[in-house]
Amino acid sequence: MYYPYFRGKQFDLITIRECAPLMAKVGFTPIVEPVKENLNGLKRAIDAVNLAGGNLILIVNPVNGQHSEDPAALTALMQDELNEHQNIAPGILLSEGMTVEAIMALCNSYRERQITLIHSGFTDRTLADHLERGGMAIRHVFVGDNRLYRKHFKGDERILVLNGFEKRANRQHPEYEEFSDLHVTFEEVGMDGFGDFLIVGADYSDGGGPAYSVAIHLTCIDPSKDDAMFIHHFKSIRYETPTDPAGKFAEALDNLAAEVNSEGTNILRTNAVLEFLSLRDSGHFPGLGYAKKLSMNHHIETLAAYFLAKK
């Protein structure tokens, strides 16, 4: 159903760990593109998914981060340590410039498992014919809305991942904007599931610059808009210099609390939101990475609540 796409940074993996029981309960399957050389955090996230009885797609040939040049450590992890874990599916990232021959070679190395192909920039339609002749169990994840390309894979399980988060300088975010309606419409467009890049966005960067403005991003579902998902950007008042991130975080929290405590708000009081409110009450600044992790947790909790209410 829902396939959130993570880039495998520290707080991405912590989100997976903390939300693993909930994602397993609802049937969400995280996709992880490992970007850090050290795999300990990834292994802890996988352990949490296994303990919860959930599923995860692990990309074995990332194009971003420290395994992009040599994915041998990921190959060894999948084929050795995770060989018996059928709930951890190998994901093969199909990027621009790959050849059909290289893709088929990777598929053949995992042919005894459920393979997930993540189509992200690759557009050679002849791949569909090669896969049909190969007779392997394939799930397709399409990053971006290339309908002419993805129609060639009709009949297989198909997931559509779209980016709902536009990257800007924090002070340039509007207070409120539409995020996605794919959780409502994925079946309408012939898909078996959907995904997004949470509140991080599709563009990868190894680190962030100085935060002139601090923003907290919270998604919500609006029943008056056919259950479309929107995103609030709660921003600090000050943005002239990169100083005092703790004070600016407190300003953003004040804006968040005003909306969450307002009558008729669509923001759910998830565990993540309650922690934001607790941080405001205590005056504690946990760091911007931790705040982003809470926003990711809230996004997953919000979608989980939506689908649980539909059952």
Residue pairs with C-beta under 8 A, 6 or more apart in sequence:
1 26
1 27
1 28
1 29
1 193
1 194
1 307
2 26
2 27
2 28
2 29
2 183
2 193
2 194
2 195
2 303
2 307
3 28
3 29
3 30
3 31
3 57
3 141
3 159
3 161
3 193
3 194
3 195
4 28
4 30
4 31
4 195
4 196
4 197
4 198
4 299
4 300
5 30
5 31
5 33
5 143
5 161
5 195
5 196
5 197
5 198
6 12
6 13
6 15
6 16
6 30
6 31
6 32
6 33
6 198
7 32
7 33
7 35
7 64
7 65
7 200
7 204
8 32
8 33
8 34
8 35
8 36
8 41
8 42
8 62
8 65
9 35
9 36
10 36
10 41
10 289
11 289
11 290
11 292
11 293
11 296
12 32
12 200
12 293
12 296
13 32
13 41
13 42
13 44
13 45
14 41
14 45
14 293
15 293
15 296
15 297
15 300
16 23
16 30
16 32
16 45
16 48
16 49
16 56
17 44
17 45
17 48
18 48
18 297
19 297
19 300
19 301
20 45
20 48
20 49
20 51
20 52
20 54
21 52
21 54
22 28
22 300
22 301
22 304
23 29
23 30
23 49
23 52
23 54
23 300
23 304
24 49
24 52
24 53
24 54
24 55
25 52
25 304
25 308
26 303
26 304
26 307
26 308
27 307
28 54
28 300
28 303
28 304
29 54
29 55
29 56
29 57
29 193
30 49
30 56
30 57
31 56
31 57
31 59
31 91
31 116
31 118
31 141
31 161
31 195
32 42
32 45
32 56
32 57
32 58
32 59
32 91
33 59
33 62
33 63
33 64
33 65
33 91
33 93
34 42
34 58
34 59
34 62
34 65
34 67
34 74
35 62
35 64
35 65
35 66
35 67
35 204
35 206
36 42
36 65
36 66
37 66
37 67
37 73
39 73
39 74
39 77
42 58
42 77
43 77
43 81
45 56
46 56
46 58
46 82
46 85
46 88
49 55
49 56
49 87
49 88
50 85
50 87
50 88
53 87
54 87
55 87
55 88
55 89
56 87
56 88
56 89
57 88
57 89
57 90
57 91
57 116
57 118
57 141
58 74
58 77
58 78
58 82
58 88
58 89
58 90
58 91
59 74
59 91
59 92
59 93
59 118
60 71
60 74
60 75
60 78
60 90
60 91
60 92
60 106
60 110
61 71
61 74
61 92
61 93
61 106
62 68
62 71
62 74
62 93
63 93
63 95
63 120
64 204
65 204
65 206
67 73
67 74
75 109
78 88
78 90
78 110
79 109
82 88
86 113
86 114
89 113
89 114
89 115
89 116
89 139
90 110
90 113
90 115
90 116
91 115
91 116
91 117
91 118
91 141
92 103
92 106
92 107
92 110
92 115
92 116
92 117
92 118
93 118
93 120
94 103
94 117
94 118
94 119
94 120
94 121
94 122
94 127
95 120
95 121
95 122
96 121
96 122
96 123
97 121
98 122
99 124
100 124
100 126
100 127
100 130
103 117
103 122
103 127
103 130
104 130
104 131
104 134
107 115
107 117
107 131
107 134
107 136
107 138
108 134
111 134
111 136
114 137
114 139
115 136
115 137
115 138
115 139
116 138
116 139
116 140
116 141
117 138
117 139
117 140
117 141
118 141
118 143
119 140
119 141
119 142
119 143
119 146
119 149
119 150
120 143
120 144
121 143
123 146
123 149
125 149
125 152
127 152
128 152
128 153
131 138
131 153
138 156
138 157
139 156
139 157
139 158
139 159
140 150
140 153
140 156
140 157
140 158
140 159
141 159
141 160
141 161
141 195
142 149
142 150
142 158
142 159
142 160
142 161
143 161
143 202
144 161
144 162
145 160
145 162
150 158
150 160
154 190
157 192
157 193
158 190
158 191
158 192
158 193
159 191
159 192
159 193
159 194
159 195
160 182
160 186
160 189
160 191
160 193
160 194
160 195
161 194
161 195
161 196
161 197
162 180
162 182
162 194
162 195
162 196
163 196
163 197
163 201
163 202
164 179
164 180
164 182
164 196
164 197
164 229
164 231
165 179
165 196
165 197
165 198
165 199
165 200
165 201
165 202
165 217
165 231
166 177
166 201
167 201
167 203
169 212
169 213
170 211
170 212
170 213
170 214
170 215
170 233
170 235
170 236
170 239
171 212
171 213
171 215
171 235
171 239
173 215
173 217
173 233
173 235
174 233
175 232
175 233
175 235
176 230
176 231
176 232
176 233
177 230
177 231
177 233
178 228
178 229
178 230
178 231
179 196
179 219
179 228
179 229
179 230
179 231
180 196
180 228
180 229
181 226
181 227
181 228
181 229
182 194
182 196
183 194
183 221
183 227
183 229
183 303
183 306
183 307
184 226
184 227
184 228
186 192
186 193
186 194
198 295
198 296
198 299
198 300
199 217
199 218
199 219
199 231
199 292
199 295
199 296
199 299
200 292
200 296
208 288
210 242
211 242
211 245
211 248
211 288
212 239
212 240
212 241
212 242
213 235
213 236
213 238
213 239
213 248
214 235
214 236
214 245
214 248
214 249
214 251
214 252
214 288
215 233
215 234
215 235
215 236
215 252
216 233
216 234
216 249
216 252
216 253
216 256
216 276
216 291
216 295
217 231
217 232
217 233
217 234
217 295
218 231
218 232
218 234
218 256
218 267
218 273
218 295
218 298
219 229
219 230
219 231
219 232
219 298
219 299
219 302
220 229
220 230
220 231
220 232
220 265
220 266
220 267
220 268
220 302
221 227
221 228
221 229
221 230
221 266
221 302
221 306
222 228
222 229
222 230
222 266
223 266
227 306
229 302
230 266
232 256
232 259
232 267
234 252
234 253
234 255
234 256
234 259
235 251
235 252
235 255
236 247
236 248
236 249
236 251
236 252
237 248
237 251
238 244
238 247
238 248
238 251
239 248
245 285
245 288
246 285
249 285
249 288
249 291
250 280
250 283
250 285
253 276
253 279
253 280
254 280
256 273
256 276
256 277
256 280
257 276
257 277
257 280
259 265
259 267
260 267
260 269
260 273
260 276
260 277
267 273
268 298
268 301
268 302
268 305
270 297
270 298
270 301
270 302
270 305
271 297
271 301
272 294
272 295
272 297
272 298
272 301
273 298
275 294
276 291
276 294
279 285
279 286
